[in-house]
Amino acid sequence: MAQGTFWNFAREEYNRGGGQAPGDEPLRRFVKACPPFQAMVLAIMMLLYGRCVREDNIPGSYRADRLDVLMATYLPYCDAFVTKDSKQETCLREIASEADIDASVSKYGRFRTGLAAL
């Protein structure tokens, strides 16, 4: 059985949408074939980590608003994701990296500066 927090959340979310819990191999294939699903599960884990596990006194923050983090579901459809929220940028950049999603995540100011340089 696929173990670990990621796989437990993935199985639960798949079960919620599909009505039955998949076996390990079908679940692994589904996660690999559906990057938005993988990004969504990672976003849920990021939300829990930022609010429940991570100490508040550690520099940096993964405490973006819930809907801002769940925007990770759209990353596989983007070449570039632009935000004005630094906490959202931090979270989505981490999720894109972990999920091996080839989307750049940047703050609006950097994006605008890059456009001006063209």
Secondary structure as UniProt FT lines:
FT   HELIX           5..18
FT   HELIX           24..33
FT   HELIX           35..48
FT   HELIX           49..53
FT   TURN            56..57
FT   HELIX           66..70
FT   HELIX           71..77
FT   STRAND          80..83
FT   HELIX           86..98
FT   TURN            99..100
FT   STRAND          104..107
FT   HELIX           108..117
//
